[in-house]
Amino acid sequence: MKNQEILSMVDHTLLTQAATWEEIKQICDDGIKYQCASVCIPASYVKRASEYVKGQIAVCTVIGFPNGYSTKEVKVFEAKNALENGASEIDMVINIGLLKDKKYDEIENEIRALKEACGNNILKVIIETCLLTEEEKIKMCEIVTKAGADFIKTSTGFSTAGATFADIVLFKEHVGPNVKIKAAGGISSLEDAEKFISLGASRLGTSRIVKILKNEEATGY
């Protein structure tokens, strides 16, 4: 697989708490230069970044991040505000406690409400696989499919582990045909990226792929 094909599936990401505008601007510049799918940044920077990139790349942000336990109403407000500020993709975190309590209808209703807020904009649903049993992962595949979201996403990158190959295989087996897959967290090499894509992921949440290619350009390797 060619590097550009991989880059076209990358949500070039910077979500650290201490991220500065200069760092966000660099993420935007690199995302545009390397023709990534989007830049995934904190909501507080969405308006400024959207004005800065002038439509050259999609701006993605995160909702209910990273813990997922905001109320549905707060998540809907966050999403609407982000979209008004220029975001075109929303990555929301589910309420994991509700899943553990088997409150499946509440989770589905929340995702539906977020998708309604997003309209034609892309909604990705982060389920934080490292905290879930296999049964819970399968159930979330069903719920995300029923709720009409565009993507199921493995991880925030802020918990105990990130994406695994096994999770992508499991997702592929259990999501409906309307749901795409995003792997995120711990993707540290081009080989890993290619493997995730070959298993069924069509988006990758990472900053490392661009860093690797920038380093190769700088060093000649």
Phi and psi in degrees as GROMACS dihedral restraints (atoms count N, CA, C in turn):
[ dihedral_restraints ]
;  ai    aj    ak    al  type     phi  dphi    fc
    3     4     5     6     1   -73.7    20    10
    4     5     6     7     1   149.5    20    10
    6     7     8     9     1   -56.3    20    10
    7     8     9    10     1   -38.9    20    10
    9    10    11    12     1   -67.0    20    10
   10    11    12    13     1   -32.0    20    10
   12    13    14    15     1   -64.8    20    10
   13    14    15    16     1   -40.5    20    10
   15    16    17    18     1   -65.1    20    10
   16    17    18    19     1   -48.1    20    10
   18    19    20    21     1   -58.4    20    10
   19    20    21    22     1   -33.7    20    10
   21    22    23    24     1   -67.2    20    10
   22    23    24    25     1   -12.0    20    10
   24    25    26    27     1  -107.7    20    10
   25    26    27    28     1     4.2    20    10
   27    28    29    30     1   -91.5    20    10
   28    29    30    31     1   127.1    20    10
   30    31    32    33     1   -89.7    20    10
   31    32    33    34     1   100.8    20    10
   33    34    35    36     1   -70.8    20    10
   34    35    36    37     1   116.6    20    10
   36    37    38    39     1  -118.2    20    10
   37    38    39    40     1   136.4    20    10
   39    40    41    42     1  -143.9    20    10
   40    41    42    43     1   109.0    20    10
   42    43    44    45     1  -128.7    20    10
   43    44    45    46     1    14.6    20    10
   45    46    47    48     1   -65.8    20    10
   46    47    48    49     1   150.0    20    10
   48    49    50    51     1   -61.8    20    10
   49    50    51    52     1   -30.6    20    10
   51    52    53    54     1   -97.2    20    10
   52    53    54    55     1    13.7    20    10
   54    55    56    57     1   -60.2    20    10
   55    56    57    58     1   129.9    20    10
   57    58    59    60     1   -99.0    20    10
   58    59    60    61     1   166.6    20    10
   60    61    62    63     1   -61.2    20    10
   61    62    63    64     1   -38.5    20    10
   63    64    65    66     1   -60.8    20    10
   64    65    66    67     1   -39.6    20    10
   66    67    68    69     1   -69.3    20    10
   67    68    69    70     1   -40.1    20    10
   69    70    71    72     1   -63.5    20    10
   70    71    72    73     1   -42.3    20    10
   72    73    74    75     1   -61.1    20    10
   73    74    75    76     1   -38.8    20    10
   75    76    77    78     1   -65.0    20    10
   76    77    78    79     1   -40.2    20    10
   78    79    80    81     1   -59.6    20    10
   79    80    81    82     1   -43.4    20    10
   81    82    83    84     1   -63.5    20    10
   82    83    84    85     1   -46.3    20    10
   84    85    86    87     1   -59.5    20    10
   85    86    87    88     1   -45.7    20    10
   87    88    89    90     1   -68.5    20    10
   88    89    90    91     1   -39.1    20    10
   90    91    92    93     1   -60.5    20    10
   91    92    93    94     1   -40.6    20    10
   93    94    95    96     1   -68.2    20    10
   94    95    96    97     1   -48.4    20    10
   96    97    98    99     1   -58.9    20    10
   97    98    99   100     1   -42.7    20    10
   99   100   101   102     1   -94.3    20    10
  100   101   102   103     1     7.4    20    10
  102   103   104   105     1    55.3    20    10
  103   104   105   106     1    49.9    20    10
  105   106   107   108     1   -74.2    20    10
  106   107   108   109     1   167.3    20    10
  108   109   110   111     1   -68.0    20    10
  109   110   111   112     1   -40.2    20    10
  111   112   113   114     1  -162.3    20    10
  112   113   114   115     1   172.4    20    10
  114   115   116   117     1  -109.3    20    10
  115   116   117   118     1   134.3    20    10
  117   118   119   120     1  -111.9    20    10
  118   119   120   121     1   112.3    20    10
  120   121   122   123     1  -136.7    20    10
  121   122   123   124     1   164.8    20    10
  123   124   125   126     1   -62.2    20    10
  124   125   126   127     1   149.6    20    10
  126   127   128   129     1   -59.6    20    10
  127   128   129   130     1   -31.7    20    10
  129   130   131   132     1   -64.7    20    10
  130   131   132   133     1   -18.4    20    10
  132   133   134   135     1  -103.3    20    10
  133   134   135   136     1    -0.8    20    10
  135   136   137   138     1   -61.9    20    10
  136   137   138   139     1   -47.6    20    10
  138   139   140   141     1   -61.7    20    10
  139   140   141   142     1   -47.4    20    10
  141   142   143   144     1   -65.7    20    10
  142   143   144   145     1   -41.6    20    10
  144   145   146   147     1   -67.3    20    10
  145   146   147   148     1   -40.4    20    10
  147   148   149   150     1   -61.3    20    10
  148   149   150   151     1   -42.3    20    10
  150   151   152   153     1   -66.5    20    10
  151   152   153   154     1   -34.9    20    10
  153   154   155   156     1   -70.4    20    10
  154   155   156   157     1   -42.9    20    10
  156   157   158   159     1   -81.6    20    10
  157   158   159   160     1   -17.8    20    10
  159   160   161   162     1    51.0    20    10
  160   161   162   163     1    43.5    20    10
  162   163   164   165     1    79.0    20    10
  163   164   165   166     1     4.8    20    10
  165   166   167   168     1   -76.4    20    10
  166   167   168   169     1   -17.4    20    10
  168   169   170   171     1  -153.7    20    10
  169   170   171   172     1   148.9    20    10
  171   172   173   174     1   -68.7    20    10
  172   173   174   175     1   142.4    20    10
  174   175   176   177     1  -106.1    20    10
  175   176   177   178     1   123.3    20    10
  177   178   179   180     1  -113.3    20    10
  178   179   180   181     1   146.4    20    10
  180   181   182   183     1  -140.1    20    10
  181   182   183   184     1   172.4    20    10
  183   184   185   186     1  -113.2    20    10
  184   185   186   187     1   145.2    20    10
  186   187   188   189     1  -125.9    20    10
  187   188   189   190     1   136.1    20    10
  189   190   191   192     1    63.6    20    10
  190   191   192   193     1    32.3    20    10
  192   193   194   195     1   -99.6    20    10
  193   194   195   196     1   140.8    20    10
  195   196   197   198     1   -97.8    20    10
  196   197   198   199     1    -3.1    20    10
  198   199   200   201     1   -91.9    20    10
  199   200   201   202     1   -23.7    20    10
  201   202   203   204     1    82.0    20    10
  202   203   204   205     1     1.6    20    10
  204   205   206   207     1  -101.1    20    10
  205   206   207   208     1    18.3    20    10
  207   208   209   210     1   -66.2    20    10
  208   209   210   211     1   158.9    20    10
  210   211   212   213     1   -70.7    20    10
  211   212   213   214     1   161.2    20    10
  213   214   215   216     1   -56.0    20    10
  214   215   216   217     1   -43.2    20    10
  216   217   218   219     1   -63.2    20    10
  217   218   219   220     1   -39.5    20    10
  219   220   221   222     1   -66.0    20    10
  220   221   222   223     1   -42.5    20    10
  222   223   224   225     1   -62.9    20    10
  223   224   225   226     1   -41.3    20    10
  225   226   227   228     1   -62.4    20    10
  226   227   228   229     1   -44.1    20    10
  228   229   230   231     1   -61.2    20    10
  229   230   231   232     1   -46.3    20    10
  231   232   233   234     1   -55.7    20    10
  232   233   234   235     1   -46.2    20    10
  234   235   236   237     1   -63.8    20    10
  235   236   237   238     1   -47.2    20    10
  237   238   239   240     1   -61.7    20    10
  238   239   240   241     1   -42.2    20    10
  240   241   242   243     1   -62.7    20    10
  241   242   243   244     1   -42.8    20    10
  243   244   245   246     1   -63.5    20    10
  244   245   246   247     1   -41.1    20    10
  246   247   248   249     1   -66.6    20    10
  247   248   249   250     1   -40.1    20    10
  249   250   251   252     1   -61.8    20    10
  250   251   252   253     1   -31.7    20    10
  252   253   254   255     1   -83.9    20    10
  253   254   255   256     1    -3.7    20    10
  255   256   257   258     1   118.0    20    10
  256   257   258   259     1    -0.7    20    10
  258   259   260   261     1   -67.5    20    10
  259   260   261   262     1   147.1    20    10
  261   262   263   264     1  -122.1    20    10
  262   263   264   265     1    -3.8    20    10
  264   265   266   267     1  -138.3    20    10
  265   266   267   268     1   139.1    20    10
  267   268   269   270     1  -124.3    20    10
  268   269   270   271     1   127.2    20    10
  270   271   272   273     1  -111.2    20    10
  271   272   273   274     1   108.1    20    10
  273   274   275   276     1  -101.6    20    10
  274   275   276   277     1   150.0    20    10
  276   277   278   279     1  -102.3    20    10
  277   278   279   280     1   131.1    20    10
  279   280   281   282     1   -71.8    20    10
  280   281   282   283     1   163.8    20    10
  282   283   284   285     1   -83.8    20    10
  283   284   285   286     1   101.8    20    10
  285   286   287   288     1   -67.4    20    10
  286   287   288   289     1   -33.1    20    10
  288   289   290   291     1   -60.9    20    10
  289   290   291   292     1   -38.9    20    10
  291   292   293   294     1   -62.7    20    10
  292   293   294   295     1   -37.9    20    10
  294   295   296   297     1   -65.3    20    10
  295   296   297   298     1   -44.2    20    10
  297   298   299   300     1   -61.7    20    10
  298   299   300   301     1   -32.6    20    10
  300   301   302   303     1   -86.3    20    10
  301   302   303   304     1     3.9    20    10
  303   304   305   306     1    62.0    20    10
  304   305   306   307     1    33.3    20    10
  306   307   308   309     1   -88.5    20    10
  307   308   309   310     1    63.7    20    10
  309   310   311   312     1   -64.5    20    10
  310   311   312   313     1   -38.5    20    10
  312   313   314   315     1   -63.7    20    10
  313   314   315   316     1   -37.5    20    10
  315   316   317   318     1   -65.7    20    10
  316   317   318   319     1   -40.4    20    10
  318   319   320   321     1   -65.4    20    10
  319   320   321   322     1   -45.3    20    10
  321   322   323   324     1   -61.5    20    10
  322   323   324   325     1   -43.3    20    10
  324   325   326   327     1   -63.4    20    10
  325   326   327   328     1   -37.7    20    10
  327   328   329   330     1   -64.4    20    10
  328   329   330   331     1   -45.9    20    10
  330   331   332   333     1   -62.8    20    10
  331   332   333   334     1   -42.3    20    10
  333   334   335   336     1   -58.8    20    10
  334   335   336   337     1   -42.9    20    10
  336   337   338   339     1   -64.0    20    10
  337   338   339   340     1   -39.9    20    10
  339   340   341   342     1   -66.7    20    10
  340   341   342   343     1   -39.8    20    10
  342   343   344   345     1   -67.1    20    10
  343   344   345   346     1   -37.6    20    10
  345   346   347   348     1   -62.2    20    10
  346   347   348   349     1   -40.9    20    10
  348   349   350   351     1   -64.8    20    10
  349   350   351   352     1   -35.6    20    10
  351   352   353   354     1   -76.7    20    10
  352   353   354   355     1   -27.9    20    10
  354   355   356   357     1    59.9    20    10
  355   356   357   358     1  -124.1    20    10
  357   358   359   360     1   -81.0    20    10
  358   359   360   361     1    -4.8    20    10
  360   361   362   363     1   -77.3    20    10
  361   362   363   364     1   153.2    20    10
  363   364   365   366     1   -74.1    20    10
  364   365   366   367     1   132.9    20    10
  366   367   368   369     1  -117.0    20    10
  367   368   369   370     1   123.8    20    10
  369   370   371   372     1  -111.8    20    10
  370   371   372   373     1   138.4    20    10
  372   373   374   375     1  -111.5    20    10
  373   374   375   376     1   113.8    20    10
  375   376   377   378     1   -87.3    20    10
  376   377   378   379     1   123.1    20    10
  378   379   380   381     1  -107.9    20    10
  379   380   381   382     1    -4.5    20    10
  381   382   383   384     1    54.8    20    10
  382   383   384   385     1    69.1    20    10
  384   385   386   387     1   -56.2    20    10
  385   386   387   388     1   -32.3    20    10
  387   388   389   390     1   -64.4    20    10
  388   389   390   391     1   -17.1    20    10
  390   391   392   393     1  -100.4    20    10
  391   392   393   394     1     2.2    20    10
  393   394   395   396     1  -114.1    20    10
  394   395   396   397     1   153.3    20    10
  396   397   398   399     1   -80.1    20    10
  397   398   399   400     1   166.7    20    10
  399   400   401   402     1   -60.7    20    10
  400   401   402   403     1   -40.4    20    10
  402   403   404   405     1   -59.9    20    10
  403   404   405   406     1   -42.1    20    10
  405   406   407   408     1   -68.0    20    10
  406   407   408   409     1   -37.0    20    10
  408   409   410   411     1   -62.6    20    10
  409   410   411   412     1   -44.1    20    10
  411   412   413   414     1   -63.3    20    10
  412   413   414   415     1   -42.5    20    10
  414   415   416   417     1   -61.3    20    10
  415   416   417   418     1   -39.4    20    10
  417   418   419   420     1   -68.3    20    10
  418   419   420   421     1   -33.0    20    10
  420   421   422   423     1   -58.3    20    10
  421   422   423   424     1   -43.5    20    10
  423   424   425   426     1   -65.8    20    10
  424   425   426   427     1   -45.1    20    10
  426   427   428   429     1   -66.2    20    10
  427   428   429   430     1   -45.2    20    10
  429   430   431   432     1   -60.7    20    10
  430   431   432   433     1   -39.5    20    10
  432   433   434   435     1   -63.9    20    10
  433   434   435   436     1   -48.7    20    10
  435   436   437   438     1   -64.2    20    10
  436   437   438   439     1   -35.0    20    10
  438   439   440   441     1   -77.8    20    10
  439   440   441   442     1   -12.8    20    10
  441   442   443   444     1    86.0    20    10
  442   443   444   445     1    17.3    20    10
  444   445   446   447     1   -70.0    20    10
  445   446   447   448     1   162.2    20    10
  447   448   449   450     1   -86.9    20    10
  448   449   450   451     1   -33.7    20    10
  450   451   452   453     1  -137.5    20    10
  451   452   453   454     1   150.3    20    10
  453   454   455   456     1  -108.1    20    10
  454   455   456   457     1   137.4    20    10
  456   457   458   459     1  -126.1    20    10
  457   458   459   460     1   140.9    20    10
  459   460   461   462     1   -69.5    20    10
  460   461   462   463     1   -47.0    20    10
  462   463   464   465     1  -153.3    20    10
  463   464   465   466     1   157.6    20    10
  465   466   467   468     1   -84.5    20    10
  466   467   468   469     1   -26.2    20    10
  468   469   470   471     1    85.2    20    10
  469   470   471   472     1     2.1    20    10
  471   472   473   474     1  -114.3    20    10
  472   473   474   475     1     5.4    20    10
  474   475   476   477     1  -107.1    20    10
  475   476   477   478     1  -150.7    20    10
  477   478   479   480     1   -80.0    20    10
  478   479   480   481     1   -18.0    20    10
  480   481   482   483     1  -163.1    20    10
  481   482   483   484     1   167.2    20    10
  483   484   485   486     1  -110.6    20    10
  484   485   486   487     1  -148.8    20    10
  486   487   488   489     1   -67.6    20    10
  487   488   489   490     1   146.1    20    10
  489   490   491   492     1  -126.1    20    10
  490   491   492   493     1   155.2    20    10
  492   493   494   495     1   -60.3    20    10
  493   494   495   496     1   -39.9    20    10
  495   496   497   498     1   -61.2    20    10
  496   497   498   499     1   -36.9    20    10
  498   499   500   501     1   -66.4    20    10
  499   500   501   502     1   -37.9    20    10
  501   502   503   504     1   -66.8    20    10
  502   503   504   505     1   -40.5    20    10
  504   505   506   507     1   -60.6    20    10
  505   506   507   508     1   -44.7    20    10
  507   508   509   510     1   -62.6    20    10
  508   509   510   511     1   -46.3    20    10
  510   511   512   513     1   -56.8    20    10
  511   512   513   514     1   -47.4    20    10
  513   514   515   516     1   -58.8    20    10
  514   515   516   517     1   -35.3    20    10
  516   517   518   519     1   -74.0    20    10
  517   518   519   520     1   -26.4    20    10
  519   520   521   522     1  -119.6    20    10
  520   521   522   523     1   -13.2    20    10
  522   523   524   525     1   -82.4    20    10
  523   524   525   526     1   156.9    20    10
  525   526   527   528     1   -76.6    20    10
  526   527   528   529     1   170.5    20    10
  528   529   530   531     1   -66.6    20    10
  529   530   531   532     1   -16.5    20    10
  531   532   533   534     1   -84.8    20    10
  532   533   534   535     1    -6.8    20    10
  534   535   536   537     1  -109.6    20    10
  535   536   537   538     1   126.6    20    10
  537   538   539   540     1   -95.6    20    10
  538   539   540   541     1   173.3    20    10
  540   541   542   543     1  -123.4    20    10
  541   542   543   544     1   133.2    20    10
  543   544   545   546     1  -120.1    20    10
  544   545   546   547     1   124.8    20    10
  546   547   548   549     1   -96.0    20    10
  547   548   549   550     1   134.6    20    10
  549   550   551   552     1  -149.1    20    10
  550   551   552   553     1   147.4    20    10
  552   553   554   555     1    95.5    20    10
  553   554   555   556     1   111.1    20    10
  555   556   557   558     1    80.8    20    10
  556   557   558   559     1    13.2    20    10
  558   559   560   561     1   -80.0    20    10
  559   560   561   562     1   106.8    20    10
  561   562   563   564     1  -117.6    20    10
  562   563   564   565     1     3.1    20    10
  564   565   566   567     1  -151.4    20    10
  565   566   567   568     1   160.3    20    10
  567   568   569   570     1   -63.3    20    10
  568   569   570   571     1   -34.3    20    10
  570   571   572   573     1   -65.0    20    10
  571   572   573   574     1   -43.9    20    10
  573   574   575   576     1   -61.5    20    10
  574   575   576   577     1   -45.1    20    10
  576   577   578   579     1   -58.2    20    10
  577   578   579   580     1   -46.2    20    10
  579   580   581   582     1   -63.5    20    10
  580   581   582   583     1   -38.4    20    10
  582   583   584   585     1   -66.3    20    10
  583   584   585   586     1   -43.8    20    10
  585   586   587   588     1   -59.0    20    10
  586   587   588   589     1   -42.2    20    10
  588   589   590   591     1   -66.1    20    10
  589   590   591   592     1   -42.7    20    10
  591   592   593   594     1   -63.2    20    10
  592   593   594   595     1   -28.3    20    10
  594   595   596   597     1   -83.8    20    10
  595   596   597   598     1   -12.7    20    10
  597   598   599   600     1   134.6    20    10
  598   599   600   601     1    -4.7    20    10
  600   601   602   603     1   -74.5    20    10
  601   602   603   604     1   138.5    20    10
  603   604   605   606     1  -116.2    20    10
  604   605   606   607     1    -0.5    20    10
  606   607   608   609     1  -137.3    20    10
  607   608   609   610     1   149.9    20    10
  609   610   611   612     1  -131.1    20    10
  610   611   612   613     1   125.3    20    10
  612   613   614   615     1   -95.2    20    10
  613   614   615   616     1   109.0    20    10
  615   616   617   618     1  -166.1    20    10
  616   617   618   619     1   154.7    20    10
  618   619   620   621     1  -110.0    20    10
  619   620   621   622     1   -12.7    20    10
  621   622   623   624     1   -75.1    20    10
  622   623   624   625     1   -29.8    20    10
  624   625   626   627     1   -62.8    20    10
  625   626   627   628     1   -46.5    20    10
  627   628   629   630     1   -63.5    20    10
  628   629   630   631     1   -41.1    20    10
  630   631   632   633     1   -61.1    20    10
  631   632   633   634     1   -41.3    20    10
  633   634   635   636     1   -60.9    20    10
  634   635   636   637     1   -46.5    20    10
  636   637   638   639     1   -69.1    20    10
  637   638   639   640     1   -36.4    20    10
  639   640   641   642     1   -63.2    20    10
  640   641   642   643     1   -40.0    20    10
  642   643   644   645     1   -67.3    20    10
  643   644   645   646     1   -39.3    20    10
  645   646   647   648     1   -62.5    20    10
  646   647   648   649     1   -40.8    20    10
  648   649   650   651     1   -65.2    20    10
  649   650   651   652     1   -40.0    20    10
  651   652   653   654     1   -70.8    20    10
  652   653   654   655     1   -34.8    20    10
  654   655   656   657     1   -99.0    20    10
  655   656   657   658     1   -15.6    20    10
  657   658   659   660     1    83.9    20    10
  658   659   660   661     1    10.1    20    10
